[in-house]
Amino acid sequence: MFNFLKGVVGGSGGGQKDLPYNIGDPYPSAWSSWSHFRGTSKDDGSPVSIFSLSGSNPQDGRLAAGRNGVKRLRTVRHPNILSFLYSTEVETVDGSGTKVTIYIVTEPAMPLYEKIKELSLEGTQRDEYYAWGLHQIAKAVSFLNNDCKLVHGNVCLESVVVTQTLDWKLHAFDVLSEYDGTSGTATGPMLPYEWLVGSQYKSVELAKSDWVAIRKSPPWAIDSWGLGCLIYEIFSGMKLGKTEELRNTASIPKSLLPDYQRLLSSTPSRRLNASKLIENSEYFQNKLVDTIHFMEILSLKDSVEKDTFFRKLPNLTEQLPRQIVLKKLFPLLTSALEYGSATAPALTALLKIGSWLSTEEYTLKVLPTIIKLFASNDRAIRVALLQHIDQYGESLSAQAVDEQVYPHVATGFVDTSSILRELTLKSMLIMAPKLSQRNLSGSLLKYLSKLQVDEEPAIRTNTTILLGNIASYLNDGTRKRVLINAFTVRALRDTFSPARGAGVMALCATSSYYDTTEIATRILPNIVVLTIDPDSDVRSKVFQAVDQFMQILKQSNEKSNAGDTAHAGSLGLSSMPGNAGLLEWAMSSLTLKGKPLDQAPIAASNSVRPVTTTTAASSETPSMAPVRVSSSSDFADAPAPPSPTLTDGWGEIENGVHEEQYSDKDGWDDIKPLEEPKPSSALANIQAAQKRPVSQPKPQATSLRSKSTVKAVATKDEDDDLWGLIAVPTPKIASKSLKVKTSGAVEDDDPWAAIAAPPPTTKAKPLSAGRGRGTKAAAPKLGAQRINRTSSSGMQ
């Protein structure tokens, strides 16, 4: 009964079952009388290491040393010292007596000797890893000796463990004690538990228990000897058997040999300080040590040093040990990116290292970092993410894209940088299949509607190409409202010839979504007029498209005559030869990797040439591949938007989608499905299309027409569809023909008279009438006359 109450008061209870950790399998070796186990937390299952030391006598000297080790490990904190998590002392009573067990729980680690065998490194990679490990242990020893004035007393192979990130850490603090050499009154042993140290690891003065000589020696004398023993055990691949073996230097690297000999000097005062070992040794100057050291002090580096380092890092990782890159460098890199200390080129290294991971590890370690980076305010990071989206985009889940990635990416559609707008546009080819209909139809299409009238001709062209590619992800009603309006009213009337060619080919690639009525009344009338386009590439595409759409109509007619009316009204290009090439064109111009300037032609043979905007952040003007453009097309007058900076975000929100900009009356959606046209109306549309000035387009025509259309529909009901702004308008020339008809110059029984050239509405006036109101075209002349009149009156 007494023993039970004693156990409850002492907090030991039932032994291992009261530990908040599960004890797993033991490791083959551990320091001194300790046992080293694998373990997991009972709360979250996270891995830990558990050390236990047992004794049958509560006054056992080993237990006293163990308690000293627990106290020291709990209070001494350093990056290269094993991290303490938990400790307890348990007393259990059995038939033979009381058993006391001390438990220490630390971060997960395994004995160095076991880890070296597991890694099986050879040659240069082995030497670089050993150099990095010794560098860490030397820093830990230097911290104890120089900063804390403590003596570890037993630095050796068994007192070093390796963490999951392959860092070497010092532990086994049972012998650790304060250095009292500066006290003239100190007597007795300085290390009360030095008897735990194996005789092969003791220096000459410690083996003789010459405490007077030890107190006269510097604080690092004993631990410097231990560092020499550790170096011998590492490179020889075996544990030290006796002190005389330290004279065998055959396995010690030549660059480390002088320092090794100074560490093992027979004179304690001449032994090399661990801090000097780190500073002076040539052995520690290698790529692995320099790379990890740079990453650890990354926040102290300037932007130029960071940029240079991260640009070299992808090639450097190929030369370093693969396991160290994955377990040590990779966590440092992800942390630097997440917390903003890394620059944009670091993303290239992250994706390269991530490609070495398994699918499960990639999902757990790489994708969360990438998703967080989309919320970054660094525009350079955003640009880098979009440039490499083909490497990770397919791995992103649909939910992550729709809820976490797209809201940040969408701000790039309205960014002032043309580079960012184009990259955002191209990224939609990968993201669109994973977007919900709410984002796809309600948000993305509104942005694309604005980009079809962008000041950059390459962006307008790529918008048409993208819309053709994502048409399959739109629902039927949206396709009916959007596709024909986007391709005919905007793309075919663009002043940039590749944009017109893209519109023609996009119509062909999406022909399966149009019925015969739409082909006959809305598509063919708009593309036929481009058979006289000034650009030969556009003309060749138009003739090909006309042939294909006519073939669709012919097949529909044949099936109607044969009595098969089920599919007669909906024949698409999927049944036509050559369709694969068209779809390939639409895909290839957006899915190419690398810089935009390296894009392939839009079509295989007679296609539009590659069209891109600038790719360098410092560029001021658009950069495009050679294209054939009509001499009357002038799209170079628009000023280029400012280049992206490293401090700006995705785009200015104030330039983004406002409620008044993207109301229900914006974009293509305002268009209502065309009703079945009456013969006279269809004829009027054809006549209007024929009179449209295709060969001499004016740059301002589209913008003026868009502005006038917006003003015209501003008073419509708010529930109207959003695509009506680009409904086929009645051209101004058609209105002139109506005036001619009402004037009696055209007879009612002649339907073709409406497209005859109208008679002039004004007559030439004599030059003497120059001051009249009817001669507004002679504004400069009026100004000159006014100047002459003023000057003449002044002379009078």
C-alpha positions in Angstrom: 0.0 0.0 0.0 2.9 2.3 0.9 4.6 1.7 -2.4 1.4 2.4 -4.3 0.9 5.7 -2.7 4.6 6.6 -3.2 4.2 5.9 -6.9 1.1 8.0 -7.2 2.7 11.0 -5.4 5.9 10.6 -7.5 3.8 10.8 -10.7 5.2 7.5 -12.0 2.0 5.5 -11.9 2.1 2.5 -14.1 5.4 3.1 -15.9 5.4 3.2 -19.7 1.7 3.4 -20.1 1.7 6.9 -18.5 4.1 8.3 -21.0 2.4 10.5 -23.6 4.5 8.7 -26.2 4.6 5.2 -27.7 7.9 3.4 -27.5 8.8 1.6 -30.7 11.8 -0.5 -31.9 15.3 0.1 -30.4 18.4 1.1 -32.4 21.3 -1.2 -32.3 23.6 1.2 -30.4 23.5 4.1 -28.0 25.8 6.0 -25.7 27.0 4.4 -22.5 24.2 2.5 -20.6 21.4 4.3 -22.4 18.9 2.6 -24.8 17.7 4.5 -27.9 14.2 3.8 -29.2 12.0 5.0 -32.0 8.8 6.5 -30.8 5.6 8.4 -31.7 3.5 11.0 -29.9 0.1 9.7 -28.7 -1.5 13.0 -29.6 -0.6 13.5 -33.2 1.5 10.5 -34.1 4.6 12.6 -34.9 7.9 10.8 -34.7 10.3 11.2 -31.7 13.3 9.6 -30.2 13.1 8.1 -26.7 16.2 7.4 -24.5 15.9 5.3 -21.4 18.3 4.5 -18.6 17.4 2.0 -15.9 18.9 1.2 -12.5 17.9 -1.0 -9.6 19.3 1.3 -6.9 17.9 4.9 -6.7 21.4 6.0 -5.6 23.1 4.4 -8.5 25.9 6.6 -9.9 24.7 6.0 -13.5 21.2 7.3 -12.6 22.8 10.4 -11.0 24.7 11.0 -14.2 21.6 10.5 -16.2 19.7 13.1 -14.1 22.6 15.5 -14.8 22.3 14.8 -18.5 18.5 15.4 -18.4 19.0 18.7 -16.6 21.7 19.9 -19.0 19.9 18.9 -22.2 16.8 20.7 -21.0 18.6 24.0 -20.3 21.2 24.1 -23.1 19.7 25.1 -26.5 21.6 25.3 -29.8 20.8 24.4 -33.4 23.5 21.8 -33.3 22.4 20.2 -30.0 19.7 17.6 -29.9 16.3 19.3 -29.1 14.7 18.3 -25.8 11.0 17.6 -25.7 10.0 15.7 -22.5 11.5 13.8 -19.6 10.2 11.7 -16.7 11.5 9.3 -14.0 9.5 6.2 -13.3 9.7 3.8 -10.4 8.3 0.4 -10.8 8.1 -2.2 -8.1 8.5 -5.9 -8.7 9.2 -9.0 -6.6 12.9 -8.3 -6.3 12.8 -4.6 -5.5 12.4 -1.2 -7.0 13.4 -0.3 -10.5 14.0 3.3 -11.6 13.9 4.3 -15.2 14.7 7.7 -16.7 13.1 8.7 -20.0 14.2 11.5 -22.3 12.1 12.4 -25.3 13.8 14.4 -28.1 13.3 15.2 -31.7 13.5 12.2 -34.0 17.1 11.1 -34.6 19.2 8.0 -35.2 22.8 7.1 -34.3 25.4 8.6 -36.6 27.1 5.2 -37.2 23.8 3.7 -38.4 23.0 6.7 -40.6 26.4 6.5 -42.3 25.8 2.9 -43.2 22.4 3.7 -44.5 23.5 6.6 -46.8 26.5 4.6 -48.2 28.1 7.8 -49.7 31.3 7.5 -51.5 34.1 9.7 -52.9 33.6 13.5 -53.1 30.0 13.3 -51.9 31.0 11.4 -48.8 33.7 13.9 -48.0 31.4 16.9 -48.5 28.8 15.4 -46.2 31.3 14.5 -43.5 32.6 18.0 -43.7 29.2 19.4 -43.2 28.5 17.1 -40.2 31.9 17.9 -38.6 31.2 21.6 -39.2 28.0 21.3 -37.2 29.5 19.3 -34.3 32.5 21.7 -34.1 30.0 24.7 -33.8 28.2 22.8 -31.0 31.4 22.1 -29.1 32.6 25.7 -29.6 29.3 27.0 -28.2 29.7 24.9 -25.1 33.4 25.7 -24.5 33.7 29.3 -25.5 30.2 30.7 -24.9 28.9 28.6 -22.0 32.2 27.7 -20.4 31.1 24.1 -20.2 33.0 20.9 -20.9 31.2 18.1 -22.6 33.8 15.5 -21.7 32.9 12.7 -24.1 32.7 13.8 -27.7 32.8 10.7 -29.8 30.9 8.7 -32.4 28.2 7.5 -30.0 27.5 11.0 -28.7 26.4 12.2 -32.1 23.0 11.6 -33.7 21.5 12.5 -37.1 18.1 14.1 -37.5 15.6 13.6 -40.3 17.1 16.6 -42.2 20.5 14.8 -42.0 21.9 17.4 -39.5 24.4 16.1 -37.0 23.6 17.0 -33.4 25.5 16.5 -30.2 23.9 14.8 -27.1 24.9 12.5 -24.2 25.4 15.3 -21.6 25.8 13.0 -18.6 29.4 14.0 -18.1 28.9 17.7 -19.0 30.1 20.1 -16.3 31.2 23.7 -15.7 34.8 24.7 -16.4 36.2 26.0 -13.1 39.8 26.6 -14.2 39.4 30.3 -13.5 38.7 29.7 -9.8 41.9 29.4 -7.8 40.1 27.7 -4.9 38.6 24.8 -6.8 39.7 21.4 -5.8 38.7 17.8 -6.6 37.4 16.5 -9.9 36.1 19.0 -12.4 34.1 16.3 -14.1 32.3 14.3 -11.4 31.2 11.6 -13.9 34.3 11.2 -15.9 34.5 7.6 -15.0 31.7 7.0 -17.5 34.1 8.0 -20.4 35.9 5.1 -22.1 39.6 5.0 -21.5 40.3 5.1 -25.3 38.6 8.5 -25.5 40.5 10.1 -22.6 43.3 12.6 -23.2 46.6 12.1 -21.4 45.8 14.5 -18.5 42.2 13.1 -18.1 43.5 9.6 -18.1 45.8 10.5 -15.2 43.1 12.5 -13.4 45.5 15.4 -13.3 42.9 18.0 -12.4 45.5 20.7 -11.7 46.8 20.4 -15.3 43.2 20.3 -16.6 42.3 23.5 -14.7 45.4 25.2 -16.2 44.4 24.2 -19.7 41.9 26.1 -21.8 38.2 25.1 -21.6 38.3 23.4 -25.0 41.3 21.1 -24.3 39.3 18.0 -23.4 36.7 18.4 -26.0 39.2 19.2 -28.8 40.7 15.8 -28.0 37.3 14.3 -28.4 36.8 16.0 -31.8 40.0 14.3 -32.9 38.6 10.9 -31.8 35.4 11.6 -33.7 37.2 12.5 -36.9 39.2 9.2 -36.7 36.1 7.1 -36.1 34.2 8.7 -39.0 36.9 8.3 -41.6 38.1 4.9 -40.5 34.6 3.5 -40.4 35.1 1.8 -37.0 34.8 2.7 -33.4 38.0 3.6 -31.5 39.4 0.6 -29.7 42.4 2.1 -28.0 44.2 5.5 -27.9 47.2 4.3 -29.9 45.0 3.9 -33.0 44.7 7.6 -33.3 48.2 7.7 -34.8 47.0 5.9 -37.9 46.3 8.8 -40.2 45.9 6.9 -43.5 42.2 7.5 -43.7 42.3 11.2 -42.7 41.9 13.6 -45.7 45.1 15.5 -46.4 43.4 18.9 -46.2 42.2 18.0 -42.7 45.3 16.2 -41.4 47.1 19.3 -40.0 44.1 20.3 -37.9 43.5 16.7 -36.9 47.1 16.6 -35.5 46.6 19.9 -33.6 43.4 18.6 -32.1 45.3 15.6 -30.6 48.3 17.5 -29.4 49.9 16.0 -26.3 50.1 19.5 -24.8 46.6 20.6 -23.7 47.3 24.3 -24.2 48.4 23.8 -27.8 45.2 22.0 -28.9 43.2 23.6 -31.6 40.1 25.5 -30.5 36.9 24.2 -32.2 36.1 27.7 -33.4 39.5 28.0 -35.1 38.9 24.6 -36.7 35.8 26.0 -38.4 37.5 29.2 -39.5 40.9 27.9 -40.7 40.4 24.4 -42.1 40.5 24.2 -45.8 38.5 21.0 -45.6 35.3 22.8 -44.8 35.4 24.9 -47.9 33.3 22.9 -50.3 30.0 23.3 -52.3 27.7 21.6 -49.9 28.9 23.5 -46.8 28.8 26.8 -48.7 25.3 26.1 -50.1 23.7 25.1 -46.8 25.5 28.0 -45.0 24.2 30.5 -47.5 20.6 29.2 -47.1 20.8 29.3 -43.3 21.8 33.0 -43.4 19.7 33.9 -46.4 17.9 36.8 -44.6 21.2 38.6 -44.2 22.0 38.6 -47.9 21.1 41.3 -50.4 18.9 40.9 -53.4 21.8 40.7 -55.9 23.5 37.9 -53.9 20.2 36.0 -53.6 19.5 36.3 -57.3 22.9 35.0 -58.3 22.8 32.1 -55.8 19.3 30.9 -56.8 20.1 31.1 -60.5 23.0 28.7 -60.0 21.2 26.5 -57.5 19.4 24.2 -60.1 22.7 23.1 -61.6 24.4 22.9 -58.2 21.8 20.5 -56.9 22.9 18.0 -59.6 26.4 17.9 -58.0 25.4 17.5 -54.4 24.3 14.3 -52.6 20.7 13.6 -53.6 19.6 12.6 -50.1 21.0 15.8 -48.6 19.4 18.0 -51.2 16.0 16.4 -50.6 16.1 16.3 -46.8 18.2 19.3 -46.0 18.2 21.8 -48.8 14.6 21.3 -49.9 13.0 22.2 -46.5 15.2 25.3 -46.3 14.2 26.3 -49.8 10.4 25.9 -49.2 10.7 27.8 -46.0 12.6 30.7 -47.7 9.9 30.9 -50.4 7.0 30.8 -48.0 8.4 33.5 -45.7 9.6 35.8 -48.5 13.3 35.7 -48.1 13.9 33.9 -51.4 13.7 35.5 -54.8 11.8 34.4 -57.9 14.6 32.2 -59.4 14.3 30.0 -56.4 11.1 28.6 -57.8 13.0 27.0 -60.6 15.2 25.1 -58.1 12.1 24.2 -56.0 10.4 22.6 -59.0 13.5 20.8 -60.1 14.1 19.2 -56.7 10.4 18.5 -56.4 10.6 16.4 -59.6 12.8 14.0 -57.8 10.0 13.3 -55.2 7.3 10.6 -55.4 3.8 11.6 -56.3 2.7 11.5 -52.7 5.6 13.5 -51.4 5.2 16.0 -54.2 1.5 16.5 -53.2 2.4 16.9 -49.5 5.6 19.0 -49.8 5.6 21.0 -53.0 2.0 21.9 -53.9 1.1 23.5 -50.5 4.1 25.9 -51.0 3.1 26.7 -54.5 -0.5 27.5 -53.5 0.8 29.8 -50.8 3.0 31.6 -53.3 0.0 32.6 -55.4 -1.0 34.9 -52.6 2.5 36.6 -52.6 2.7 40.3 -53.3 6.0 39.9 -55.2 5.2 40.3 -58.9 8.3 38.5 -59.9 7.2 35.4 -57.9 3.8 35.6 -59.7 5.4 35.8 -63.1 7.7 32.8 -62.3 4.7 30.8 -61.1 2.8 31.4 -64.4 5.9 30.7 -66.5 6.3 27.2 -64.9 2.6 26.3 -64.5 3.0 23.5 -67.1 5.3 21.7 -64.6 2.9 21.6 -61.7 -0.6 22.6 -63.0 -1.8 19.1 -63.7 -1.0 18.1 -60.1 -3.2 20.8 -58.6 -6.6 19.6 -57.5 -9.7 21.1 -59.0 -10.8 22.4 -55.6 -7.5 24.1 -54.9 -7.5 25.8 -58.4 -11.1 27.0 -58.1 -11.0 28.2 -54.5 -7.3 29.1 -53.7 -5.4 29.7 -56.9 -7.8 31.3 -59.5 -8.9 34.3 -57.3 -5.3 35.4 -57.1 -4.4 34.6 -60.7 -7.4 36.4 -62.1 -6.1 39.8 -60.9 -3.4 39.4 -63.6 -6.1 39.9 -66.3 -6.3 43.6 -65.5 -2.6 44.2 -64.6 -0.9 47.1 -66.2 1.9 44.8 -67.4 1.3 43.2 -70.8 3.7 40.3 -69.8 1.6 39.4 -66.8 -1.7 39.7 -68.7 -0.4 37.4 -71.4 1.0 34.8 -68.9 -2.3 34.9 -67.0 -4.2 34.3 -70.2 -2.0 31.3 -71.2 -2.3 29.8 -67.7 -6.0 29.4 -68.2 -5.4 26.6 -70.7 -4.4 24.5 -67.7 -6.7 26.0 -65.1 -9.9 26.2 -67.1 -10.7 22.4 -67.0 -10.6 22.6 -63.2 -12.7 25.7 -62.7 -16.3 25.5 -61.7 -19.0 26.9 -64.0 -19.4 29.8 -61.6 -15.8 31.0 -62.2 -15.7 29.7 -65.8 -18.8 31.4 -67.1 -19.3 34.1 -64.5 -15.7 35.4 -64.1 -13.3 34.1 -66.7 -15.4 34.9 -69.8 -15.8 38.5 -68.6 -12.1 38.9 -68.4 -11.6 37.3 -71.9 -14.2 39.7 -73.2 -12.0 42.6 -72.1 -8.9 41.0 -73.4 -10.3 40.7 -76.9 -10.1 44.5 -77.1 -6.7 44.7 -75.3 -4.3 47.3 -76.6 -1.7 44.5 -77.3 -2.5 42.7 -80.6 -0.8 39.5 -79.4 -3.1 39.3 -76.4 -6.1 39.8 -78.5 -5.0 36.9 -80.8 -4.2 34.6 -77.9 -7.5 35.4 -76.3 -9.3 34.1 -79.4 -7.1 31.0 -79.4 -7.8 30.3 -75.7 -11.5 30.7 -76.2 -11.5 28.1 -78.9 -9.6 25.7 -76.6 -11.9 26.1 -73.6 -15.1 25.9 -75.6 -15.6 22.3 -74.7 -15.8 23.2 -70.9 -18.6 25.8 -71.4 -22.2 24.7 -71.2 -24.4 24.7 -74.3 -26.2 28.0 -73.5 -22.9 29.9 -73.0 -21.4 28.5 -76.2 -24.5 29.7 -78.1 -24.1 33.2 -76.7 -20.3 33.6 -76.8 -18.5 31.7 -79.5 -19.9 33.2 -82.7 -20.0 36.7 -81.3 -16.4 36.5 -80.1 -15.0 35.0 -83.2 -16.9 36.9 -85.9 -17.8 40.3 -84.5 -14.5 40.9 -82.7 -11.8 38.6 -84.0 -12.7 38.8 -87.7 -12.8 42.6 -87.5 -9.5 43.0 -85.7 -6.9 45.3 -87.3 -4.2 42.7 -86.6 -4.1 40.1 -89.3 -3.0 37.2 -87.1 -6.0 37.9 -84.8 -8.3 37.7 -87.8 -6.7 34.4 -88.9 -7.1 33.1 -85.4 -10.8 33.9 -85.5 -11.2 32.0 -88.7 -9.4 28.9 -87.4 -11.2 29.1 -84.1 -14.5 29.0 -85.9 -13.4 25.9 -87.8 -12.1 24.2 -84.6 -15.4 24.8 -82.8 -17.6 24.0 -85.8 -19.2 21.0 -84.0 -21.1 23.5 -81.7 -22.9 25.3 -84.6 -26.0 24.2 -86.4 -26.6 24.7 -90.1 -28.7 27.8 -89.5 -25.9 29.5 -87.6 -23.4 28.5 -90.2 -25.5 29.8 -93.1 -26.7 33.1 -91.5 -24.0 34.1 -89.1 -20.7 32.4 -89.9 -20.4 32.3 -93.7 -21.5 35.9 -94.3 -18.8 37.1 -91.9 -15.9 35.0 -93.2 -16.7 35.3 -96.9 -15.8 39.0 -96.9 -12.3 38.1 -95.7 -11.6 36.4 -99.0 -10.3 39.8 -100.1 -8.3 40.4 -96.9 -5.0 42.1 -97.6 -3.1 39.4 -95.7 -2.5 36.2 -97.8 -2.4 34.0 -94.7 -5.8 35.2 -93.6 -7.2 34.6 -97.2 -5.8 31.1 -97.3 -7.5 30.3 -94.0 -10.7 31.8 -95.1 -10.9 29.8 -98.3 -10.2 26.6 -96.3 -12.9 27.5 -93.8 -15.4 28.3 -96.5 -14.8 25.0 -98.1 -15.2 23.1 -94.8 -18.4 24.9 -93.8 -19.9 24.5 -97.2 -19.1 20.8 -97.0 -21.0 20.7 -93.6 -24.0 22.3 -95.3 -23.8 19.9 -98.2 -23.7 16.9 -95.9 -26.7 18.3 -94.0 -28.6 18.7 -97.3 -27.8 15.2 -98.4 -29.0 13.8 -95.1 -32.2 15.9 -95.3 -32.9 14.6 -98.8 -32.3 11.1 -97.6 -34.8 11.5 -94.8 -32.3 11.6 -91.9 -33.3 14.8 -90.2 -32.1 13.8 -86.7 -28.5 15.0 -87.3 -29.0 17.2 -90.3 -29.0 20.4 -88.4 -25.9 19.8 -86.3 -23.0 18.6 -88.3 -19.6 19.7 -86.9 -16.1 19.7 -88.2 -15.4 16.5 -86.3 -16.6 14.7 -89.4 -14.4 16.6 -91.7 -10.9 15.7 -92.8 -8.1 17.9 -91.5 -9.9 18.7 -88.3 -7.0 17.3 -86.2 -4.6 19.9 -87.7 -6.9 22.8 -86.7 -7.3 21.6 -83.1 -3.5 21.1 -83.0 -3.0 24.7 -84.1 -5.3 26.0 -81.4 -3.5 24.0 -78.7 0.1 24.5 -79.9 0.2 28.2 -79.7 -0.6 28.1 -76.0 0.9 25.0 -74.7 4.5 25.6 -75.8 7.1 25.7 -73.0 9.7 28.4 -72.8 9.7 32.0 -73.6 6.8 33.5 -75.7 9.2 34.4 -78.4 10.0 30.8 -79.0 6.4 29.8 -79.8 5.7 27.8 -82.9 3.4 28.9 -85.7 -0.3 28.8 -85.0 -1.0 26.5 -87.9 1.0 23.9 -89.6 1.3 25.2 -93.1 -0.6 28.4 -93.9 -1.1 29.6 -90.4 -0.7 32.8 -88.5 2.8 33.4 -87.4 3.7 33.4 -83.7 2.3 36.3 -81.7 3.6 37.3 -78.3 4.1 40.3 -76.1 7.3 41.2 -74.3 8.9 38.6 -72.1 11.7 40.6 -70.3 10.6 42.6 -67.3 12.6 45.7 -68.5 11.1 45.8 -72.0 9.2 49.0 -72.9 7.6 48.0 -76.2 5.9 44.8 -77.5 8.2 42.3 -79.1 6.6 40.1 -81.8 7.8 37.6 -84.4 7.5 38.8 -88.0 4.0 38.8 -89.3 2.3 40.1 -92.4 0.1 43.0 -91.6 -1.8 45.2 -93.9 -0.2 48.6 -94.6 -3.3 50.3 -93.4 -3.3 48.5 -90.0 -1.8 50.6 -87.3 -1.6 49.0 -83.9 1.8 50.4 -82.7 0.5 53.8 -81.5 -0.8 52.5 -78.2 1.8 53.1 -75.4 3.2 49.9 -73.8 2.2 49.4 -70.2 4.9 49.6 -67.5 7.0 46.6 -66.9 6.5 44.4 -63.8 8.5 45.3 -60.8 9.7 43.1 -57.9 7.6 45.0 -55.3 4.3 45.2 -57.1 1.5 42.6 -56.9 -0.5 40.8 -59.5 -2.1 43.9 -60.7 -3.7 47.1 -59.4 -7.0 46.3 -57.9 -8.2 49.7 -58.8 -7.7 48.8 -62.5 -9.5 45.5 -61.9 -13.1 44.4 -62.4 -15.4 46.9 -60.9 -19.1 46.5 -60.4 -19.8 49.2 -63.0 -17.3 47.7 -65.4 -18.4 44.1 -65.3 -22.1 44.6 -64.8 -24.6 42.3 -66.4 -24.4 44.4 -69.5 -20.7 43.9 -70.1 -18.8 41.6 -72.5 -20.3 39.3 -75.0 -23.2 38.1 -72.8 -25.6 40.9 -73.7 -26.4 39.2 -77.0 -29.6 37.3 -77.2 -29.8 34.3 -79.5 -30.7 35.4 -82.9 -34.2 34.7 -84.0 -34.9 33.0 -87.3 -34.3 35.8 -89.7 -36.8 36.8 -92.3 -35.6 36.8 -95.9 -35.4 40.5 -96.1 -33.5 40.8 -92.8 -31.0 38.1 -93.9 -30.4 39.9 -97.1 -29.9 43.1 -95.3 -27.2 41.4 -93.0 -25.4 40.0 -96.1 -25.5 43.4 -97.7 -24.1 45.0 -94.6 -21.3 42.4 -94.4 -20.4 43.0 -98.0 -20.1 46.7 -97.5 -17.9 46.4 -94.4 -14.5 48.0 -95.2 -12.3 45.0 -94.6 -9.3 45.9 -96.8 -8.7 49.3 -95.2 -9.5 48.8 -91.5 -9.1 51.7 -89.1 -7.6 51.1 -85.7 -10.2 53.2 -83.9 -13.2 51.5 -85.5 -13.5 48.7 -83.0 -13.1 50.8 -79.9 -15.6 53.4 -81.2 -18.1 50.8 -82.1 -17.7 49.2 -78.6 -18.1 52.5 -76.9 -21.2 53.4 -78.9 -22.6 49.9 -78.3 -22.1 50.1 -74.5 -23.9 53.5 -74.5 -26.7 52.0 -76.5 -27.4 49.1 -74.2 -26.8 51.0 -71.0 -30.6 51.4 -70.6 -31.5 47.7 -71.1 -32.9 45.5 -68.4 -30.3 44.3 -65.8 -31.2 40.7 -66.4 -30.0 40.8 -70.1 -27.2 38.4 -71.1 -23.7 39.8 -71.0 -22.6 39.1 -74.5 -24.8 41.5 -76.4 -22.2 44.2 -76.8 -20.7 42.4 -79.7 -23.9 41.3 -81.4 -23.7 41.9 -85.1 -24.5 45.6 -85.4 -26.2 47.1 -88.4 -23.4 48.8 -90.2 -23.6 52.5 -90.9 -23.4 51.8 -94.6 -26.6 49.9 -94.4 -28.4 52.9 -93.0 -27.2 54.9 -96.0 -28.7 52.4 -98.3 -32.0 52.7 -96.6 -31.9 56.5 -97.1 -31.2 55.9 -100.7 -34.2 53.6 -101.0 -36.6 56.1 -99.3 -35.4 58.8 -101.6 -36.7 57.0 -104.6 -33.3 56.3 -106.3 -33.8 52.6 -105.7 -36.9 50.7 -106.9 -38.7 48.4 -104.4 -38.5 45.4 -106.8 -34.8 45.5 -107.0 -33.2 43.9 -103.9 -29.6 44.4 -105.0 -30.1 48.1 -105.5 -29.6 48.6 -101.7 -25.9 48.0 -102.1 -25.5 50.4 -105.0 -23.3 53.4 -104.4 -25.4 56.1 -102.9 -25.5 59.5 -104.7 -23.5 62.2 -103.0 -25.5 64.2 -100.5 -23.5 67.4 -100.8 -22.3 69.5 -103.7 -19.0 71.2 -104.3 -19.0 74.8 -103.3 -16.9 77.6 -104.7 -13.8 78.6 -102.9 -15.3 81.9 -102.1 -17.8 80.2 -99.8 -15.0 79.0 -97.5 -16.3 80.8 -94.5 -19.6 79.0 -94.6 -20.5 76.3 -92.0 -20.7 73.5 -94.5 -16.9 73.3 -95.1 -15.7 71.8 -91.8 -13.1 69.7 -93.5 -11.1 72.9 -94.3 -10.4 73.7 -90.6 -6.8 74.5 -91.1 -7.7 76.9 -93.9 -10.1 78.7 -91.7 -7.4 79.1 -89.1 -5.0 80.5 -91.6 -7.6 83.0 -92.8 -8.3 84.0 -89.3 -4.6 84.6 -88.7 -4.3 86.6 -91.9 -7.3 88.7 -91.0 -6.0 89.4 -87.5 -2.5 90.3 -88.8 -3.9 92.6 -91.5 -6.1 94.3 -89.0 -3.1 94.7 -86.8 -1.2 96.4 -89.6 -3.9 98.9 -90.0 
